[in-house]
Amino acid sequence: MKLPKRTENALDKLYTAFHKGDLIPDCHAHCAVGNICDNTTAWQHLTEHHGSGKLSYVGIVHQRLGRKFFGFSPVELLQIEQEFLSGCGHSLPLYYLSRNDQLNQDDLFAGLTKVVAYLCQLENISNVMDCSLLFDYKPETSQAEEILQEA
């Protein structure tokens, strides 16, 4: 499947960060959006709190001007970060008291799974991590559908 360039770039950066151990949820430069933005922290000024979906004044201005950062609007970047942090098990927005210092690779992978699902939703394409297509499998129970939709 051919992915849009912004999604392909984002997935490449996240894949590399995950395997190099450079994916750190509570660090603005090494979280999901930090990695997408080439480990810069300028994106943090789009919101007042890490993990918040609410734009700051600066974020509102950039959003209204139609600015894109690495192909994503400010609202999209904040949503990517929310998906990642919540997938890792953090409560949002992220405060020093809500940090989970016991994160492991499984937690990070769960966060990345939510990010990939959101990126595919943004592009209006099927989830590239959904392996049910490979096995020609359709869930029969509503519980299985809920699990797939959460991923």
Solvent accessible surface area in square Angstrom, and as a share of the most:
residue,aa,sasa,rsa
1,M,152,0.68
2,K,172,0.73
3,L,29,0.15
4,P,48,0.30
5,K,140,0.59
6,R,50,0.18
7,T,0,0.00
8,E,58,0.26
9,N,62,0.32
10,A,1,0.01
11,L,31,0.16
12,D,81,0.42
13,K,56,0.24
14,L,4,0.02
15,Y,144,0.55
16,T,67,0.39
17,A,4,0.03
18,F,27,0.11
19,H,118,0.52
20,K,140,0.59
21,G,54,0.52
22,D,52,0.27
23,L,7,0.03
24,I,75,0.38
25,P,7,0.04
26,D,49,0.25
27,C,43,0.26
28,H,52,0.23
29,A,17,0.13
30,H,56,0.25
31,C,0,0.00
32,A,0,0.00
33,V,0,0.00
34,G,0,0.00
35,N,10,0.05
36,I,2,0.01
37,C,4,0.02
38,D,77,0.40
39,N,68,0.35
40,T,63,0.37
41,T,56,0.33
42,A,72,0.56
43,W,9,0.03
44,Q,52,0.23
45,H,109,0.49
46,L,5,0.03
47,T,9,0.05
48,E,135,0.61
49,H,80,0.36
50,H,16,0.07
51,G,3,0.03
52,S,17,0.11
53,G,42,0.40
54,K,159,0.67
55,L,28,0.14
56,S,14,0.09
57,Y,169,0.64
58,V,69,0.40
59,G,0,0.00
60,I,60,0.31
61,V,54,0.31
62,H,39,0.17
63,Q,61,0.27
64,R,200,0.73
65,L,110,0.55
66,G,50,0.48
67,R,111,0.41
68,K,119,0.50
69,F,57,0.24
70,F,94,0.39
71,G,30,0.29
72,F,0,0.00
73,S,11,0.07
74,P,0,0.00
75,V,72,0.41
76,E,28,0.12
77,L,0,0.00
78,L,4,0.02
79,Q,56,0.25
80,I,0,0.00
81,E,1,0.00
82,Q,41,0.18
83,E,33,0.15
84,F,0,0.00
85,L,0,0.00
86,S,43,0.28
87,G,15,0.14
88,C,3,0.02
89,G,57,0.54
90,H,13,0.06
91,S,71,0.46
92,L,60,0.30
93,P,41,0.26
94,L,16,0.08
95,Y,104,0.40
96,Y,170,0.65
97,L,147,0.73
98,S,31,0.20
99,R,112,0.41
100,N,54,0.28
101,D,105,0.54
102,Q,150,0.67
103,L,42,0.21
104,N,80,0.41
105,Q,96,0.43
106,D,110,0.57
107,D,39,0.20
108,L,20,0.10
109,F,102,0.42
110,A,44,0.34
111,G,0,0.00
112,L,15,0.07
113,T,22,0.13
114,K,57,0.24
115,V,0,0.00
116,V,11,0.07
117,A,22,0.17
118,Y,27,0.10
119,L,0,0.00
120,C,2,0.01
121,Q,131,0.58
122,L,50,0.25
123,E,36,0.16
124,N,139,0.71
125,I,49,0.25
126,S,58,0.37
127,N,38,0.19
128,V,61,0.35
129,M,75,0.34
130,D,47,0.25
131,C,74,0.44
132,S,15,0.10
133,L,116,0.58
134,L,150,0.75
135,F,149,0.62
136,D,126,0.65
137,Y,120,0.46
138,K,157,0.66
139,P,29,0.18
140,E,164,0.73
141,T,82,0.47
142,S,80,0.52
143,Q,126,0.56
144,A,27,0.21
145,E,81,0.36
146,E,99,0.44
147,I,106,0.54
148,L,80,0.40
149,Q,147,0.65
150,E,127,0.57
151,A,46,0.35
